[in-house]
Amino acid sequence: MMPRRVRYGILCGVVCLIACADAPPSEDEAATEMLVDAPQAPPAVVGASACDEAEPIGLGRWRGEFAPLAVALTGGCGAPGPVAHFAVEVDVAGDLAISAEAPRFLPEIGVRFEHCEHPWAACRLGATDWITDVAAGTRLLVTVTAPLDAVLPERIGSAPTDFHFTLAIRSRRVLGEGEPCNDEARCASGTRCAPLDASSVRVCTPVPGERCSAAIDVVLDPEQSIVLPTPEGPWPADDHEHACGGGDRPEWVYRLVPREPARGTLRVVSSPGTLLAVRAATCLPSDEIACGEDALTLDPEVWSGSEPLFLFVEAAPDDGDAPPPAPVVRADWRTTDA
């Protein structure tokens, strides 16, 4: 049998545990818990009043303030008002998004690359769109302005130096072809995040027709007319420049391959409003052979009929209400006597 003193000690211990569990924490304990649970405030930073003295910052969230000289109301990329200048050094290539919020005004964000004299790459209230394909080592110059016309009437009269704001700089990785992908990153231009075969694993795969290396192959036969196929799935982006212009519209790249060499005339006709351009087998912009709208004709003096051609088909402009349908393109190759 357990001695009485030992039993009494165990009973007191149990009672103490129950009592301590139900007892409210002391003031010191409560203060410690508040410190642990409280969210960490972003580090404070004072923006420079001049671009060439921009305050260096990194990715993350910052509690920003205007320097005293900001009362000059010089403004940033748009309206006049107090302005704070920051410099962001990009260590890893990717996309960047910049946003700002403030209790007393609607912040205007301006972004320039490298130098104060460069044109504005972005100028928006509240937040920028994703700034894509920012190379490692790039220096971004960011301004935050309190536009005078964006200050709420009841808040006019506060000293500009009393205005504070939260500045957030986010990054997004850019993945190469074949890399596993998810919603936290972006596949590089010319690729998309799609399932790998029948599995559920998604990887960055080339978008058919997005670029020369993923061009849609079409075999040309003499004395035949063929309608070029339009692949299913998302439309490709416009990443190409042509001598006859074009706009920021979806554009397909085709590789036209003669089944056998033949001397003749190739005529390409498309639906109205479509821009057409042809490059030689190198697919280099400097090797553009022809460019025009709706129709192109390549005679034997321009194309020998023995080497592949790259055909660029840019969709017609939309009408503002809905995107245009995919262009219908027909290639007609007719041989001539040597």
C-alpha positions as CSV (number, residue, x, y, z in Angstrom):
1,M,0.0,0.0,0.0
2,M,1.3,3.5,-0.9
3,P,2.4,5.6,2.1
4,R,0.0,8.3,3.1
5,R,2.5,11.2,2.5
6,V,3.0,10.0,-1.1
7,R,-0.7,9.8,-1.8
8,Y,-1.3,13.2,-0.4
9,G,1.5,14.7,-2.6
10,I,0.0,13.1,-5.7
11,L,-3.5,14.4,-4.8
12,C,-2.2,17.9,-4.3
13,G,-0.4,17.8,-7.7
14,V,-3.5,16.7,-9.5
15,V,-5.6,19.5,-7.8
16,C,-2.9,22.0,-8.7
17,L,-2.9,21.0,-12.3
18,I,-6.7,21.4,-12.6
19,A,-6.7,24.7,-10.8
20,C,-3.8,26.0,-12.9
21,A,-5.6,25.0,-16.1
22,D,-8.7,26.9,-15.1
23,A,-7.0,30.0,-13.7
24,P,-6.7,33.0,-16.0
25,P,-3.2,33.9,-17.1
26,S,-1.2,36.6,-15.3
27,E,-0.7,40.0,-16.8
28,D,2.9,39.1,-17.9
29,E,1.6,35.8,-19.4
30,A,-1.1,37.6,-21.3
31,A,1.3,40.2,-22.6
32,T,3.6,37.4,-23.8
33,E,0.7,35.7,-25.6
34,M,-0.3,38.9,-27.3
35,L,3.2,39.4,-28.6
36,V,3.3,35.9,-30.0
37,D,-0.1,36.1,-31.6
38,A,0.1,39.6,-33.0
39,P,1.0,39.8,-36.7
40,Q,4.4,41.3,-37.4
41,A,4.2,44.9,-38.7
42,P,6.0,45.5,-41.9
43,P,9.4,47.3,-41.6
44,A,9.2,51.1,-41.9
45,V,10.9,52.9,-44.7
46,V,11.0,56.6,-45.8
47,G,10.9,57.1,-49.5
48,A,13.4,59.5,-51.0
49,S,12.2,62.8,-52.4
50,A,14.2,62.6,-55.5
51,C,14.6,59.7,-58.1
52,D,18.4,59.7,-58.1
53,E,18.3,59.2,-54.3
54,A,15.7,56.4,-54.4
55,E,15.6,54.3,-51.2
56,P,16.6,50.7,-51.8
57,I,14.0,48.1,-50.7
58,G,13.4,44.4,-51.5
59,L,10.5,42.1,-52.1
60,G,7.8,42.0,-49.4
61,R,5.6,44.5,-47.5
62,W,6.8,47.9,-46.3
63,R,5.3,50.6,-44.2
64,G,6.2,53.7,-46.3
65,E,6.4,57.3,-45.4
66,F,7.1,60.5,-47.4
67,A,10.3,62.4,-46.8
68,P,9.8,66.0,-45.5
69,L,10.9,67.4,-48.9
70,A,8.0,65.5,-50.5
71,V,5.7,68.5,-49.6
72,A,7.0,70.0,-52.8
73,L,4.2,68.0,-54.4
74,T,6.2,67.3,-57.5
75,G,4.2,64.1,-58.2
76,G,5.4,60.9,-59.9
77,C,4.1,59.4,-63.2
78,G,0.8,61.2,-63.2
79,A,-1.0,63.8,-61.0
80,P,0.9,66.2,-58.7
81,G,1.2,65.3,-55.0
82,P,3.7,64.1,-52.4
83,V,5.9,61.4,-53.9
84,A,8.2,58.8,-52.5
85,H,11.0,57.2,-54.6
86,F,12.2,53.6,-54.1
87,A,14.6,51.3,-55.9
88,V,14.1,47.5,-56.1
89,E,17.0,45.2,-57.1
90,V,15.7,42.0,-58.7
91,D,17.9,39.0,-57.7
92,V,15.9,36.2,-59.4
93,A,14.3,36.4,-62.9
94,G,10.5,36.4,-62.9
95,D,7.4,38.6,-62.8
96,L,6.8,41.4,-60.4
97,A,3.5,43.0,-59.2
98,I,3.5,46.2,-57.1
99,S,0.6,47.4,-55.0
100,A,0.0,50.1,-52.4
101,E,-2.8,51.0,-50.0
102,A,-3.3,53.9,-47.6
103,P,-5.9,55.0,-45.1
104,R,-5.8,58.7,-46.2
105,F,-5.4,58.6,-50.0
106,L,-5.4,56.4,-53.1
107,P,-1.8,55.7,-53.9
108,E,-0.5,56.1,-57.5
109,I,2.3,53.7,-58.4
110,G,4.8,54.5,-61.1
111,V,7.5,52.0,-62.4
112,R,10.6,52.7,-64.5
113,F,13.4,50.4,-65.5
114,E,17.0,51.2,-64.5
115,H,17.2,55.0,-65.0
116,C,15.2,58.1,-63.9
117,E,15.2,59.3,-67.5
118,H,13.6,56.2,-68.9
119,P,9.9,56.2,-69.8
120,W,7.3,54.9,-67.4
121,A,6.7,51.2,-67.7
122,A,3.6,51.3,-65.5
123,C,1.5,54.1,-64.0
124,R,-1.6,52.9,-62.1
125,L,-3.7,53.7,-59.0
126,G,-3.6,51.1,-56.3
127,A,-1.8,48.2,-58.1
128,T,0.1,47.4,-61.3
129,D,-0.5,44.5,-63.5
130,W,2.2,41.8,-63.5
131,I,5.4,43.1,-65.0
132,T,6.6,40.1,-66.9
133,D,10.0,38.6,-67.7
134,V,12.0,40.9,-65.4
135,A,15.6,39.7,-65.7
136,A,17.9,39.0,-62.7
137,G,20.0,42.1,-62.0
138,T,17.3,44.5,-63.1
139,R,16.8,47.7,-61.1
140,L,13.2,49.0,-60.9
141,L,12.5,52.6,-59.8
142,V,9.2,52.8,-58.0
143,T,7.3,55.9,-57.0
144,V,4.3,56.1,-54.7
145,T,2.4,59.4,-55.0
146,A,-0.5,60.8,-53.0
147,P,-2.4,62.5,-55.9
148,L,-4.1,65.6,-54.7
149,D,-7.2,64.7,-56.8
150,A,-7.3,61.3,-55.1
151,V,-7.4,62.5,-51.5
152,L,-10.8,62.2,-49.9
153,P,-12.3,65.7,-49.1
154,E,-12.5,65.1,-45.4
155,R,-8.8,64.2,-45.3
156,I,-7.6,67.4,-47.0
157,G,-5.7,69.5,-44.6
158,S,-3.5,66.8,-43.2
159,A,0.2,67.4,-43.6
160,P,1.7,65.3,-46.4
161,T,4.3,63.9,-44.0
162,D,1.5,62.4,-41.9
163,F,0.4,60.2,-44.8
164,H,1.6,56.7,-44.5
165,F,1.1,53.7,-46.9
166,T,1.7,50.0,-47.2
167,L,3.8,49.1,-50.2
168,A,3.8,45.4,-51.3
169,I,6.2,44.0,-54.0
170,R,5.4,40.4,-55.0
171,S,7.3,38.1,-57.3
172,R,6.3,35.1,-59.4
173,R,8.6,32.5,-60.9
174,V,8.7,31.9,-64.6
175,L,9.1,28.3,-65.5
176,G,10.8,26.8,-68.5
177,E,9.5,24.2,-70.9
178,G,9.1,20.8,-69.2
179,E,9.0,22.1,-65.6
180,P,6.2,21.1,-63.3
181,C,3.8,24.0,-62.9
182,N,1.0,25.3,-60.6
183,D,-0.9,28.4,-60.0
184,E,2.0,29.9,-58.0
185,A,4.2,30.4,-61.0
186,R,3.9,31.2,-64.7
187,C,5.0,29.2,-67.7
188,A,7.4,31.1,-70.0
189,S,6.1,32.8,-73.1
190,G,5.3,30.2,-75.7
191,T,4.3,27.5,-73.2
192,R,1.3,26.8,-71.1
193,C,0.6,24.7,-68.0
194,A,-1.1,21.5,-69.2
195,P,-1.4,17.9,-68.1
196,L,1.4,15.6,-69.1
197,D,-0.2,12.9,-71.3
198,A,-3.1,11.2,-69.3
199,S,-1.5,11.8,-65.9
200,S,-2.6,14.5,-63.5
201,V,0.9,16.0,-63.4
202,R,1.0,19.4,-65.1
203,V,4.1,20.7,-66.9
204,C,4.9,23.7,-69.1
205,T,4.3,22.6,-72.6
206,P,4.7,24.5,-75.9
207,V,1.6,26.2,-77.2
208,P,1.1,25.0,-80.8
209,G,1.8,27.9,-83.2
210,E,3.1,30.3,-80.5
211,R,6.6,30.5,-81.8
212,C,8.9,29.3,-84.6
213,S,10.1,26.3,-82.5
214,A,6.5,25.2,-82.0
215,A,5.2,26.1,-85.4
216,I,2.3,24.1,-86.9
217,D,3.6,21.9,-89.7
218,V,1.6,22.0,-92.9
219,V,2.6,20.0,-96.0
220,L,2.2,21.7,-99.4
221,D,1.4,19.7,-102.5
222,P,1.7,21.2,-106.0
223,E,-1.6,21.9,-107.7
224,Q,-3.6,21.7,-104.5
225,S,-5.3,24.1,-102.2
226,I,-5.4,23.5,-98.5
227,V,-7.1,25.2,-95.5
228,L,-4.6,25.6,-92.6
229,P,-5.7,24.0,-89.3
230,T,-6.4,26.0,-86.2
231,P,-5.4,24.0,-83.0
232,E,-7.8,23.7,-80.2
233,G,-7.0,25.2,-76.8
234,P,-5.9,28.8,-75.8
235,W,-5.0,31.1,-78.6
236,P,-1.3,32.0,-78.9
237,A,0.0,35.4,-77.9
238,D,1.6,38.0,-80.2
239,D,5.3,37.8,-79.7
240,H,6.4,38.7,-83.2
241,E,7.2,41.9,-85.1
242,H,6.6,42.5,-88.8
243,A,7.5,45.1,-91.3
244,C,3.9,45.9,-92.2
245,G,2.8,46.4,-88.6
246,G,0.3,44.4,-86.7
247,G,-1.1,44.8,-83.2
248,D,-1.3,43.0,-79.9
249,R,-3.5,40.2,-81.2
250,P,-3.4,36.4,-81.2
251,E,-1.0,35.1,-83.8
252,W,-0.3,31.6,-85.2
253,V,3.0,30.5,-86.7
254,Y,2.9,27.8,-89.5
255,R,5.7,26.0,-91.1
256,L,4.9,25.3,-94.7
257,V,6.9,22.4,-96.1
258,P,6.8,21.4,-99.8
259,R,6.2,17.7,-100.2
260,E,8.6,17.9,-103.2
261,P,10.5,20.7,-104.8
262,A,8.5,22.5,-107.5
263,R,8.7,25.9,-109.2
264,G,5.5,27.7,-108.9
265,T,3.4,30.5,-107.3
266,L,2.1,30.3,-103.7
267,R,-0.9,32.4,-102.8
268,V,-2.2,32.7,-99.2
269,V,-5.6,34.1,-98.6
270,S,-7.3,34.7,-95.2
271,S,-10.4,36.1,-93.7
272,P,-10.7,39.9,-93.7
273,G,-8.6,42.0,-91.3
274,T,-6.0,39.2,-90.9
275,L,-2.3,40.2,-91.1
276,L,-0.1,37.8,-93.0
277,A,3.7,37.6,-93.0
278,V,6.2,35.1,-94.4
279,R,9.8,34.5,-93.4
280,A,12.4,32.2,-94.9
281,A,13.4,28.9,-93.3
282,T,15.6,30.7,-90.7
283,C,12.4,32.3,-89.2
284,L,14.5,35.4,-88.4
285,P,12.7,38.8,-88.6
286,S,15.5,40.0,-90.9
287,D,14.5,37.2,-93.4
288,E,11.0,38.4,-93.9
289,I,9.9,37.8,-97.5
290,A,6.4,39.3,-97.6
291,C,3.9,41.0,-95.4
292,G,0.4,42.3,-95.9
293,E,-3.3,42.1,-95.0
294,D,-5.7,39.4,-96.1
295,A,-3.6,38.0,-99.0
296,L,0.0,37.4,-100.1
297,T,1.4,36.1,-103.4
298,L,4.9,34.5,-103.6
299,D,6.1,34.0,-107.2
300,P,9.1,31.9,-108.2
301,E,11.5,34.9,-108.0
302,V,10.7,35.2,-104.3
303,W,10.4,31.6,-103.3
304,S,12.1,28.7,-105.0
305,G,9.5,26.1,-103.9
306,S,12.1,23.8,-102.4
307,E,12.6,25.1,-98.8
308,P,10.2,25.5,-95.9
309,L,8.5,28.8,-95.2
310,F,7.2,30.3,-91.9
311,L,3.8,31.9,-92.2
312,F,2.5,34.2,-89.5
313,V,-1.2,34.7,-89.2
314,E,-2.4,37.5,-86.9
315,A,-6.1,37.6,-86.0
316,A,-8.2,40.6,-87.1
317,P,-8.9,43.3,-84.5
318,D,-11.9,42.7,-82.2
319,D,-15.0,44.9,-82.4
320,G,-14.9,45.8,-78.7
321,D,-17.7,43.4,-77.8
322,A,-16.2,40.0,-78.5
323,P,-13.0,38.6,-79.8
324,P,-13.0,37.8,-83.5
325,P,-13.3,34.3,-84.7
326,A,-10.2,32.4,-85.6
327,P,-9.0,33.3,-89.1
328,V,-9.6,30.9,-92.0
329,V,-6.4,30.7,-94.1
330,R,-6.1,28.9,-97.4
331,A,-2.8,28.2,-99.2
332,D,-2.9,27.5,-102.9
333,W,0.3,26.4,-104.7
334,R,0.3,26.3,-108.5
335,T,3.3,25.2,-110.5
336,T,4.6,27.0,-113.6
337,D,6.8,25.9,-116.4
338,A,10.5,26.2,-115.7
